[in-house]
Amino acid sequence: MKCMICKHGETKKGTATVTLEKGGSTIVFKEVPAHICDNCGEKYIDDSVTKELLKKAREIVENGVEVDIRKYETAA
């Protein structure tokens, strides 16, 4: 797909690091599947992956964790 940010690059499958902050908590997910622009590096994450990340982040925040770093794994 053509990059919507730079309008020049093409996206390729890869992985990205995603950082989310909510209510004083910082959550970092590593190795998240994404489509990454080969020109500017913009990351595009599929809706299903985003939904899973937000669900996991909500659970982490509800447990009172302030900082969490983890490798992304799909739900079984």
C-alpha positions as CSV (number, residue, x, y, z in Angstrom):
1,M,0.0,0.0,0.0
2,K,1.2,3.5,-0.7
3,C,2.1,5.5,2.5
4,M,-0.5,8.0,3.4
5,I,2.0,10.3,5.2
6,C,4.9,10.7,2.8
7,K,3.0,9.7,-0.4
8,H,6.2,8.2,-1.8
9,G,7.0,5.0,0.0
10,E,5.4,1.6,-0.1
11,T,4.5,-0.3,3.1
12,K,6.1,-3.7,3.8
13,K,5.3,-6.2,6.6
14,G,7.5,-5.9,9.6
15,T,7.3,-5.3,13.4
16,A,7.2,-2.2,15.4
17,T,7.4,-1.0,19.0
18,V,4.1,0.6,20.3
19,T,4.0,2.7,23.4
20,L,0.7,3.5,25.1
21,E,0.2,5.9,28.0
22,K,-3.0,6.0,30.1
23,G,-3.8,7.2,33.6
24,G,-0.2,7.4,34.7
25,S,0.7,4.0,33.2
26,T,3.2,3.5,30.4
27,I,3.0,0.3,28.4
28,V,5.4,-0.8,25.7
29,F,4.7,-3.6,23.3
30,K,7.6,-4.9,21.3
31,E,7.5,-6.9,18.0
32,V,4.0,-5.8,17.1
33,P,3.1,-6.9,13.5
34,A,2.8,-3.8,11.3
35,H,3.1,-2.5,7.8
36,I,6.0,0.0,7.7
37,C,6.7,2.6,5.0
38,D,10.1,1.9,3.3
39,N,10.6,5.7,2.8
40,C,9.6,7.5,6.0
41,G,9.1,4.6,8.5
42,E,5.5,5.4,9.3
43,K,3.8,2.4,11.0
44,Y,0.4,1.0,10.2
45,I,-1.2,-1.5,12.6
46,D,-4.2,-3.6,11.6
47,D,-7.5,-2.9,13.4
48,S,-7.5,-6.4,15.0
49,V,-4.0,-6.0,16.4
50,T,-4.9,-2.5,17.7
51,K,-8.0,-3.9,19.4
52,E,-5.9,-6.6,21.1
53,L,-3.3,-4.1,22.2
54,L,-5.9,-1.8,23.8
55,K,-7.5,-4.7,25.6
56,K,-4.2,-5.9,27.0
57,A,-3.3,-2.3,28.0
58,R,-6.7,-1.9,29.8
59,E,-6.0,-5.0,31.8
60,I,-2.5,-3.8,32.7
61,V,-3.8,-0.4,33.9
62,E,-6.6,-2.0,35.9
63,N,-4.0,-4.1,37.7
64,G,-2.2,-0.9,38.9
65,V,1.0,-1.3,36.9
66,E,2.8,1.9,36.2
67,V,5.4,0.7,33.7
68,D,5.1,-2.5,31.6
69,I,7.3,-3.7,28.7
70,R,6.4,-6.9,26.9
71,K,6.7,-8.8,23.7
72,Y,3.4,-8.8,21.7
73,E,1.8,-12.2,21.5
74,T,-1.5,-12.9,19.8
75,A,-4.3,-14.3,21.9
76,A,-4.6,-18.1,21.7
